Amino acid sequence: MTGPIVLIGCGKMGGALLEGWIGGKAGEDQPAEIYVIEPHTPTAEALRAGPAGKFPGLQVYEQADQIDESVSPEVVVFAVKPQSLADTIGNYQRFAGPGTVFLSIAAGKQIAFFEDGLGEGGAIVRAMPNTPAAIGRGITVACANSNVAANQKQICQSLLEAVGEVAWVNDEDLMDPVTAVSGSGPAYVFLMIESLAAAGVEAGLDEDLAMRLARATVSGAGELARQAGQAPAQLRKNVTSPGGTTEAALGVLMAGDGLQPLMNRAVEAATVRSRELAG
């Protein structure tokens, strides 16, 4: 088990992490003690009435200074909206210490921000999860500063794996295209479902049937891509018969002005905007 964890913010993403930890998905690194700081009173009360009643090591507070001074957390997780951190980061300096790693999933906040607010000697991990984490099927990409020890990196990985896969990058600049591909990526897939359904309606299908077909096709194809052990390009070829309907459609989607250049422009736009927000 890990030592005490302080979780700052328990909205959708923080809540998904908490559920994964207390549900045992964190494996051997399941925390024994979790201190949640949740300033939204109704959410804090719901946590006290629900998860805290089932997991004895969970305590819920609305302010950082309510946690006993003797608590020395092994990990402090920032799971709050990034715009709220500028005015509150100083409240968490009290947790800084040689045995503590700070793990942030606050979108766009660079490692330097936390080094400035918590002290340059702090061990900082910046992570970008995506929304499928809500069902334990997310992917998180993380980047650590030079103060993070190997065991601290492993602890952070185990905690993040409670909501899905984890990958690491050494260059923090890569977090911007990561954000563009996986952070924003679920929205692209949802748009694909919308567009495929709308095309079905345009072709004469009933609206409900078109949406049902599009939703099941995209989710099923995604699961097949995950389990099949073949490259997506091969899976695409497996569906494509020479001279058939799929080949006709792919002739449009794979044309010079088709899906790939459109996706390139979309990811580039999101990458540029990520850099702007971080600056």
Backbone torsions as a table, in degrees:
resi	resn	phi	psi	omega
1	MET	NA	150.6	173.0
2	THR	-79.4	166.9	173.1
3	GLY	-74.2	-168.0	-178.0
4	PRO	-58.1	143.6	176.2
5	ILE	-119.0	136.7	171.0
6	VAL	-108.7	120.3	177.8
7	LEU	-107.5	114.6	-178.2
8	ILE	-99.2	106.2	-177.8
9	GLY	98.4	129.5	-178.8
10	CYS	-134.7	51.0	173.5
11	GLY	-80.6	-144.6	-175.5
12	LYS	-63.4	-49.3	-176.7
13	MET	-75.6	-44.0	176.7
14	GLY	-62.0	-38.7	177.9
15	GLY	-64.9	-37.7	177.9
16	ALA	-64.4	-42.4	177.0
17	LEU	-61.6	-47.6	-179.2
18	LEU	-58.6	-44.7	179.9
19	GLU	-61.6	-40.3	178.0
20	GLY	-64.4	-40.7	-178.5
21	TRP	-66.7	-50.2	-174.7
22	ILE	-79.1	-15.0	176.4
23	GLY	-85.7	0.2	175.7
24	GLY	89.9	5.7	-177.7
25	LYS	-76.4	-10.0	179.5
26	ALA	-84.3	5.1	175.2
27	GLY	63.5	-139.4	-176.9
28	GLU	-66.5	-18.8	-177.8
29	ASP	-93.9	20.0	175.6
30	GLN	-59.4	127.6	-176.4
31	PRO	-70.1	147.1	176.9
32	ALA	-85.9	-33.0	-179.2
33	GLU	-131.3	130.9	177.1
34	ILE	-128.6	126.7	176.3
35	TYR	-111.9	114.7	-179.3
36	VAL	-99.2	130.0	171.9
37	ILE	-107.3	109.1	-178.1
38	GLU	-131.2	101.9	-175.1
39	PRO	-70.4	-17.2	179.0
40	HIS	-79.7	107.4	-170.6
41	THR	-55.4	-46.9	179.3
42	PRO	-59.6	-37.7	178.3
43	THR	-67.5	-42.9	178.7
44	ALA	-60.6	-42.5	-179.7
45	GLU	-66.1	-37.9	178.2
46	ALA	-65.2	-36.6	177.5
47	LEU	-66.7	-39.8	178.8
48	ARG	-65.9	-36.5	-177.7
49	ALA	-79.5	-24.4	-176.1
50	GLY	-105.6	-94.3	-174.4
51	PRO	-55.7	-38.1	-177.2
52	ALA	-64.1	-27.4	178.9
53	GLY	-75.7	-18.1	-177.7
54	LYS	-104.1	-19.4	-177.2
55	PHE	-124.3	100.0	-172.7
56	PRO	-57.1	-26.1	-177.3
57	GLY	-83.1	3.3	-178.0
58	LEU	-97.1	125.3	175.2
59	GLN	-126.1	140.5	-173.8
60	VAL	-120.1	130.4	179.2
61	TYR	-131.1	161.7	179.0
62	GLU	-103.6	-13.3	177.7
63	GLN	-139.2	149.3	-178.1
64	ALA	-62.3	-36.0	-175.4
65	ASP	-73.3	-3.8	176.7
66	GLN	-81.2	-15.1	178.4
67	ILE	-78.3	135.5	-177.3
68	ASP	-57.1	140.4	-177.9
69	GLU	-61.2	-21.4	-177.5
70	SER	-77.0	-13.5	-177.7
71	VAL	-71.9	124.4	178.2
72	SER	-120.3	93.7	-173.2
73	PRO	-71.3	147.6	173.8
74	GLU	-82.8	-33.8	178.4
75	VAL	-137.2	135.9	171.4
76	VAL	-116.7	121.0	-175.4
77	VAL	-108.3	121.6	174.9
78	PHE	-92.4	110.8	179.5
79	ALA	-126.1	45.4	-177.5
80	VAL	-115.2	167.5	176.8
81	LYS	-65.2	135.4	-173.5
82	PRO	-59.7	-31.8	-177.8
83	GLN	-67.8	-18.0	-179.6
84	SER	-86.6	-10.8	-173.0
85	LEU	-78.3	-31.7	-174.6
86	ALA	-55.2	-39.8	-176.5
87	ASP	-89.8	-9.7	-172.9
88	THR	-120.6	-8.0	-173.9
89	ILE	-57.1	-34.4	-179.3
90	GLY	-64.1	-22.1	180.0
91	ASN	-66.6	-16.0	-173.6
92	TYR	-108.4	5.9	175.3
93	GLN	-60.6	-29.9	-177.8
94	ARG	-61.1	-21.5	-179.5
95	PHE	-88.1	-9.5	-177.0
96	ALA	-67.9	136.4	178.7
97	GLY	-172.9	168.9	-176.0
98	PRO	-62.7	-22.9	-178.4
99	GLY	-102.3	10.9	-175.0
100	THR	-113.3	134.4	172.6
101	VAL	-114.4	136.4	177.6
102	PHE	-98.9	124.6	-178.8
103	LEU	-115.2	117.1	-177.4
104	SER	-110.7	131.4	169.7
105	ILE	-115.1	21.1	177.1
106	ALA	-77.2	112.1	-172.3
107	ALA	-58.1	132.3	172.4
108	GLY	85.2	-14.1	-179.0
109	LYS	-81.9	116.6	-175.2
110	GLN	-78.2	162.4	179.4
111	ILE	-56.9	-38.0	-179.0
112	ALA	-60.1	-33.8	177.9
113	PHE	-59.7	-44.4	-178.5
114	PHE	-74.2	-33.7	175.5
115	GLU	-63.8	-39.2	177.8
116	ASP	-66.8	-40.5	-174.8
117	GLY	-83.6	-25.1	-174.3
118	LEU	-114.5	-12.9	-177.9
119	GLY	114.3	136.4	-174.9
120	GLU	-64.2	-20.8	179.4
121	GLY	-82.6	-1.6	-176.3
122	GLY	-71.7	145.4	175.0
123	ALA	-86.3	116.6	-172.8
124	ILE	-123.4	131.7	171.5
125	VAL	-121.3	124.6	176.0
126	ARG	-102.2	130.3	-176.4
127	ALA	-132.5	148.1	176.7
128	MET	-124.5	98.6	173.5
129	PRO	-85.7	173.7	171.9
130	ASN	-127.5	171.0	-167.6
131	THR	-65.1	-25.6	174.5
132	PRO	-61.3	-7.2	172.6
133	ALA	-56.9	-26.1	-178.8
134	ALA	-61.1	-23.2	178.3
135	ILE	-117.0	19.2	178.2
136	GLY	74.2	18.2	-177.2
137	ARG	-123.7	27.9	179.9
138	GLY	-83.4	178.2	167.9
139	ILE	-135.7	134.7	-178.6
140	THR	-119.7	134.1	173.1
141	VAL	-111.4	133.9	-174.6
142	ALA	-127.4	155.4	178.7
143	CYS	-141.3	133.3	-175.9
144	ALA	-114.1	148.1	172.8
145	ASN	-82.8	175.8	-172.6
146	SER	-70.3	-10.8	-179.8
147	ASN	-85.0	-8.8	-177.1
148	VAL	-80.9	121.2	179.0
149	ALA	-77.3	161.8	-177.7
150	ALA	-59.2	-41.0	-179.4
151	ASN	-69.2	-32.2	177.1
152	GLN	-68.6	-38.7	176.1
153	LYS	-61.8	-41.1	-179.9
154	GLN	-66.5	-39.1	178.0
155	ILE	-63.1	-45.1	178.8
156	CYS	-61.3	-41.3	178.8
157	GLN	-60.7	-46.0	-178.8
158	SER	-62.0	-40.8	179.9
159	LEU	-67.4	-39.4	179.2
160	LEU	-71.5	-30.5	178.6
161	GLU	-66.2	-11.5	175.8
162	ALA	-64.2	-17.1	-179.9
163	VAL	-122.1	13.1	177.0
164	GLY	143.4	-159.0	-178.7
165	GLU	-76.0	159.7	178.9
166	VAL	-136.5	135.4	173.2
167	ALA	-130.9	158.4	-178.1
168	TRP	-124.8	146.8	170.8
169	VAL	-126.2	149.0	179.0
170	ASN	-90.1	-27.1	-177.9
171	ASP	-98.6	114.3	-176.9
172	GLU	-63.0	-26.1	178.5
173	ASP	-59.8	-24.2	179.7
174	LEU	-72.3	-12.0	178.8
175	MET	-66.1	-22.3	178.0
176	ASP	-71.2	-51.3	174.1
177	PRO	-66.3	-29.0	173.4
178	VAL	-59.5	-45.8	177.9
179	THR	-59.0	-40.7	-177.9
180	ALA	-68.7	-34.5	-176.2
181	VAL	-87.5	-56.2	-174.5
182	SER	-97.6	-35.5	-179.6
183	GLY	-65.2	-49.0	178.7
184	SER	-89.0	-15.9	-173.3
185	GLY	-52.7	-39.6	178.7
186	PRO	-56.2	-33.2	178.0
187	ALA	-64.9	-35.4	177.9
188	TYR	-64.4	-39.9	-179.9
189	VAL	-68.0	-40.7	177.7
190	PHE	-62.8	-38.6	176.2
191	LEU	-64.4	-36.8	176.1
192	MET	-58.8	-43.3	177.9
193	ILE	-62.0	-46.8	178.5
194	GLU	-58.7	-46.4	-175.5
195	SER	-68.1	-41.1	179.2
196	LEU	-64.3	-41.2	177.8
197	ALA	-65.4	-43.5	179.5
198	ALA	-62.4	-38.0	177.3
199	ALA	-65.6	-36.2	176.7
200	GLY	-63.7	-41.7	177.4
201	VAL	-63.2	-42.2	179.1
202	GLU	-61.2	-31.2	179.9
203	ALA	-84.3	-3.8	174.0
204	GLY	116.3	-0.4	179.9
205	LEU	-76.5	153.4	171.3
206	ASP	-63.6	143.5	-175.1
207	GLU	-58.6	-44.1	-179.3
208	ASP	-65.9	-41.5	179.6
209	LEU	-67.1	-40.7	179.7
210	ALA	-60.9	-43.1	179.1
211	MET	-67.6	-39.1	178.5
212	ARG	-62.8	-44.1	178.9
213	LEU	-63.1	-45.4	-177.4
214	ALA	-65.4	-45.2	-178.7
215	ARG	-62.6	-47.3	-177.9
216	ALA	-68.5	-36.1	-179.3
217	THR	-67.1	-45.1	-179.3
218	VAL	-68.2	-45.3	-179.2
219	SER	-67.7	-39.6	179.2
220	GLY	-66.9	-41.1	178.7
221	ALA	-65.4	-37.1	177.3
222	GLY	-63.5	-42.4	179.3
223	GLU	-67.8	-37.4	176.7
224	LEU	-63.5	-41.4	178.5
225	ALA	-62.5	-34.1	-179.6
226	ARG	-72.2	-37.8	-171.4
227	GLN	-97.0	-20.5	-167.3
228	ALA	-70.8	-27.7	-178.0
229	GLY	75.5	14.8	177.1
230	GLN	-119.9	154.6	178.0
231	ALA	-66.4	147.5	177.6
232	PRO	-53.7	-36.2	179.1
233	ALA	-61.0	-39.3	179.0
234	GLN	-70.2	-40.1	177.7
235	LEU	-61.2	-39.4	176.6
236	ARG	-61.3	-44.4	-179.9
237	LYS	-65.0	-33.1	179.8
238	ASN	-62.8	-29.3	-178.5
239	VAL	-86.9	-17.3	-168.9
240	THR	-97.9	107.6	175.1
241	SER	-88.4	138.7	178.4
242	PRO	-57.2	127.9	178.7
243	GLY	75.4	7.5	-176.5
244	GLY	-92.7	-171.8	-176.1
245	THR	-67.8	-41.4	-178.9
246	THR	-63.4	-41.6	179.1
247	GLU	-61.8	-37.8	178.4
248	ALA	-63.2	-43.2	180.0
249	ALA	-68.9	-41.3	-179.7
250	LEU	-66.4	-25.4	174.9
251	GLY	-60.6	-29.7	175.8
252	VAL	-81.8	-49.6	-174.8
253	LEU	-68.1	-28.4	-178.0
254	MET	-102.5	12.3	176.4
255	ALA	-69.1	168.4	-178.0
256	GLY	-58.2	-28.2	178.0
257	ASP	-108.3	24.6	-175.1
258	GLY	-89.3	-142.4	-169.2
259	LEU	-68.3	-41.2	-173.9
260	GLN	-62.7	-51.1	178.1
261	PRO	-63.3	-31.6	176.9
262	LEU	-66.2	-43.8	179.2
263	MET	-66.8	-37.7	176.7
264	ASN	-57.9	-44.2	-178.9
265	ARG	-68.2	-37.2	179.5
266	ALA	-65.0	-46.6	-179.5
267	VAL	-66.2	-38.5	177.6
268	GLU	-63.5	-42.3	179.1
269	ALA	-62.2	-42.1	179.3
270	ALA	-68.6	-37.3	177.8
271	THR	-63.3	-45.7	178.9
272	VAL	-61.3	-43.4	-178.7
273	ARG	-67.3	-36.2	176.5
274	SER	-60.3	-42.7	178.6
275	ARG	-65.7	-37.4	178.0
276	GLU	-64.0	-43.8	-178.9
277	LEU	-67.8	-35.9	179.0
278	ALA	-69.0	-31.4	-178.4
279	GLY	-78.2	NA	NA
